[in-house]
Amino acid sequence: MNFPFFIAKRYFSTKKSSNFVHIISWVSLLGVTIGAAALILVLSVFNGFEDLILSMYNSFDPHLKITSAEGKVFNPDKVQSVLDNDAIEKSSFVLEEKVLLKYQEKEYIATVKGVDENYLTL
Protein backbone atom coordinates (compact mmCIF):
# COMPACT_ATOMS: atom_id res chain seq x y z
CA MET A 1 0.00 0.00 0.00
CA ASN A 2 1.51 3.35 -0.97
CA PHE A 3 1.76 6.34 1.32
CA PRO A 4 -1.19 8.52 0.09
CA PHE A 5 -3.63 5.61 0.39
CA PHE A 6 -2.29 4.85 3.86
CA ILE A 7 -2.96 8.44 5.00
CA ALA A 8 -6.42 8.47 3.37
CA LYS A 9 -7.35 5.16 4.99
CA ARG A 10 -6.16 6.43 8.36
CA TYR A 11 -8.34 9.55 8.24
CA PHE A 12 -11.45 8.06 6.65
CA SER A 13 -11.70 4.88 8.69
CA THR A 14 -10.92 5.67 12.30
CA LYS A 15 -12.11 3.58 15.23
CA LYS A 16 -13.63 6.54 17.07
CA SER A 17 -16.86 7.78 15.55
CA SER A 18 -16.66 11.17 17.26
CA ASN A 19 -13.18 11.98 16.03
CA PHE A 20 -13.16 15.59 14.80
CA VAL A 21 -10.63 14.86 12.04
CA HIS A 22 -12.86 12.07 10.77
CA ILE A 23 -15.86 14.42 10.49
CA ILE A 24 -13.83 17.15 8.79
CA SER A 25 -12.39 14.61 6.35
CA TRP A 26 -15.82 13.43 5.29
CA VAL A 27 -17.14 17.00 4.97
CA SER A 28 -14.15 18.02 2.86
CA LEU A 29 -14.50 14.92 0.68
CA LEU A 30 -18.17 15.74 0.17
CA GLY A 31 -17.30 19.36 -0.68
CA VAL A 32 -14.67 18.38 -3.24
CA THR A 33 -17.05 15.84 -4.79
CA ILE A 34 -19.89 18.36 -5.10
CA GLY A 35 -17.51 21.00 -6.49
CA ALA A 36 -16.09 18.64 -9.11
CA ALA A 37 -19.57 17.48 -10.11
CA ALA A 38 -20.76 21.08 -10.43
CA LEU A 39 -17.74 21.97 -12.56
CA ILE A 40 -18.32 19.00 -14.86
CA LEU A 41 -22.01 19.90 -15.15
CA VAL A 42 -21.32 23.55 -16.00
CA LEU A 43 -18.67 22.65 -18.58
CA SER A 44 -21.02 20.14 -20.20
CA VAL A 45 -23.83 22.70 -20.41
CA PHE A 46 -21.53 25.32 -21.93
CA ASN A 47 -20.22 22.75 -24.41
CA GLY A 48 -23.81 22.06 -25.46
CA PHE A 49 -24.47 25.80 -25.79
CA GLU A 50 -21.37 26.12 -27.97
CA ASP A 51 -22.67 23.43 -30.32
CA LEU A 52 -26.09 25.12 -30.41
CA ILE A 53 -24.62 28.55 -31.16
CA LEU A 54 -22.38 27.15 -33.90
CA SER A 55 -25.31 25.37 -35.54
CA MET A 56 -27.36 28.57 -35.45
CA TYR A 57 -24.43 30.60 -36.79
CA ASN A 58 -23.85 28.17 -39.65
CA SER A 59 -27.48 28.45 -40.70
CA PHE A 60 -26.97 32.17 -41.40
CA ASP A 61 -23.47 32.13 -42.83
CA PRO A 62 -22.40 30.20 -45.91
CA HIS A 63 -19.96 27.31 -45.87
CA LEU A 64 -17.63 29.27 -48.11
CA LYS A 65 -17.40 33.04 -48.34
CA ILE A 66 -15.11 34.72 -50.87
CA THR A 67 -14.23 38.34 -50.20
CA SER A 68 -12.35 40.84 -52.30
CA ALA A 69 -8.77 41.57 -51.27
CA GLU A 70 -8.93 45.09 -52.70
CA GLY A 71 -12.01 47.29 -52.69
CA LYS A 72 -15.59 46.13 -52.34
CA VAL A 73 -16.28 44.46 -55.68
CA PHE A 74 -14.71 41.71 -57.77
CA ASN A 75 -13.35 41.69 -61.27
CA PRO A 76 -16.17 40.11 -63.38
CA ASP A 77 -13.72 37.85 -65.29
CA LYS A 78 -12.36 36.37 -62.06
CA VAL A 79 -15.86 35.85 -60.69
CA GLN A 80 -16.90 33.96 -63.82
CA SER A 81 -13.81 31.73 -63.63
CA VAL A 82 -14.74 30.77 -60.06
CA LEU A 83 -18.40 30.15 -60.95
CA ASP A 84 -17.39 27.87 -63.86
CA ASN A 85 -16.15 25.30 -61.33
CA ASP A 86 -18.36 22.17 -61.44
CA ALA A 87 -18.16 21.70 -57.66
CA ILE A 88 -20.20 24.86 -57.08
CA GLU A 89 -23.91 24.04 -57.05
CA LYS A 90 -25.36 27.41 -56.05
CA SER A 91 -23.98 30.87 -55.51
CA SER A 92 -25.19 34.33 -54.64
CA PHE A 93 -23.69 37.80 -54.76
CA VAL A 94 -23.78 39.90 -51.61
CA LEU A 95 -22.60 43.44 -51.01
CA GLU A 96 -22.28 44.20 -47.31
CA GLU A 97 -21.28 47.44 -45.58
CA LYS A 98 -21.35 48.85 -42.06
CA VAL A 99 -23.38 52.05 -41.76
CA LEU A 100 -24.25 54.63 -39.14
CA LEU A 101 -27.98 55.16 -38.54
CA LYS A 102 -29.52 58.08 -36.71
CA TYR A 103 -32.95 57.76 -35.09
CA GLN A 104 -34.46 60.20 -32.58
CA GLU A 105 -31.15 61.90 -31.78
CA LYS A 106 -29.42 58.54 -31.19
CA GLU A 107 -26.85 56.94 -33.46
CA TYR A 108 -26.65 53.21 -34.13
CA ILE A 109 -24.19 51.05 -36.04
CA ALA A 110 -25.78 48.56 -38.43
CA THR A 111 -24.89 46.37 -41.38
CA VAL A 112 -26.61 46.89 -44.72
CA LYS A 113 -26.63 43.85 -46.94
CA GLY A 114 -27.55 43.90 -50.62
CA VAL A 115 -28.30 40.47 -52.11
CA ASP A 116 -29.32 39.08 -55.48
CA GLU A 117 -32.38 36.97 -56.29
CA ASN A 118 -30.58 33.65 -55.62
CA TYR A 119 -29.82 34.49 -51.99
CA LEU A 120 -32.99 32.99 -50.50
CA THR A 121 -32.58 29.70 -52.41
CA LEU A 122 -29.23 28.86 -50.81
C-alpha positions in Angstrom: 0.0 0.0 0.0 1.5 3.3 -1.0 1.8 6.3 1.3 -1.2 8.5 0.1 -3.6 5.6 0.4 -2.3 4.8 3.9 -3.0 8.4 5.0 -6.4 8.5 3.4 -7.4 5.2 5.0 -6.2 6.4 8.4 -8.3 9.6 8.2 -11.4 8.1 6.7 -11.7 4.9 8.7 -10.9 5.7 12.3 -12.1 3.6 15.2 -13.6 6.5 17.1 -16.9 7.8 15.5 -16.7 11.2 17.3 -13.2 12.0 16.0 -13.2 15.6 14.8 -10.6 14.9 12.0 -12.9 12.1 10.8 -15.9 14.4 10.5 -13.8 17.2 8.8 -12.4 14.6 6.3 -15.8 13.4 5.3 -17.1 17.0 5.0 -14.1 18.0 2.9 -14.5 14.9 0.7 -18.2 15.7 0.2 -17.3 19.4 -0.7 -14.7 18.4 -3.2 -17.1 15.8 -4.8 -19.9 18.4 -5.1 -17.5 21.0 -6.5 -16.1 18.6 -9.1 -19.6 17.5 -10.1 -20.8 21.1 -10.4 -17.7 22.0 -12.6 -18.3 19.0 -14.9 -22.0 19.9 -15.2 -21.3 23.5 -16.0 -18.7 22.7 -18.6 -21.0 20.1 -20.2 -23.8 22.7 -20.4 -21.5 25.3 -21.9 -20.2 22.8 -24.4 -23.8 22.1 -25.5 -24.5 25.8 -25.8 -21.4 26.1 -28.0 -22.7 23.4 -30.3 -26.1 25.1 -30.4 -24.6 28.6 -31.2 -22.4 27.1 -33.9 -25.3 25.4 -35.5 -27.4 28.6 -35.4 -24.4 30.6 -36.8 -23.8 28.2 -39.7 -27.5 28.4 -40.7 -27.0 32.2 -41.4 -23.5 32.1 -42.8 -22.4 30.2 -45.9 -20.0 27.3 -45.9 -17.6 29.3 -48.1 -17.4 33.0 -48.3 -15.1 34.7 -50.9 -14.2 38.3 -50.2 -12.4 40.8 -52.3 -8.8 41.6 -51.3 -8.9 45.1 -52.7 -12.0 47.3 -52.7 -15.6 46.1 -52.3 -16.3 44.5 -55.7 -14.7 41.7 -57.8 -13.3 41.7 -61.3 -16.2 40.1 -63.4 -13.7 37.8 -65.3 -12.4 36.4 -62.1 -15.9 35.9 -60.7 -16.9 34.0 -63.8 -13.8 31.7 -63.6 -14.7 30.8 -60.1 -18.4 30.1 -61.0 -17.4 27.9 -63.9 -16.1 25.3 -61.3 -18.4 22.2 -61.4 -18.2 21.7 -57.7 -20.2 24.9 -57.1 -23.9 24.0 -57.1 -25.4 27.4 -56.1 -24.0 30.9 -55.5 -25.2 34.3 -54.6 -23.7 37.8 -54.8 -23.8 39.9 -51.6 -22.6 43.4 -51.0 -22.3 44.2 -47.3 -21.3 47.4 -45.6 -21.3 48.8 -42.1 -23.4 52.0 -41.8 -24.2 54.6 -39.1 -28.0 55.2 -38.5 -29.5 58.1 -36.7 -33.0 57.8 -35.1 -34.5 60.2 -32.6 -31.2 61.9 -31.8 -29.4 58.5 -31.2 -26.8 56.9 -33.5 -26.6 53.2 -34.1 -24.2 51.1 -36.0 -25.8 48.6 -38.4 -24.9 46.4 -41.4 -26.6 46.9 -44.7 -26.6 43.8 -46.9 -27.5 43.9 -50.6 -28.3 40.5 -52.1 -29.3 39.1 -55.5 -32.4 37.0 -56.3 -30.6 33.6 -55.6 -29.8 34.5 -52.0 -33.0 33.0 -50.5 -32.6 29.7 -52.4 -29.2 28.9 -50.8 
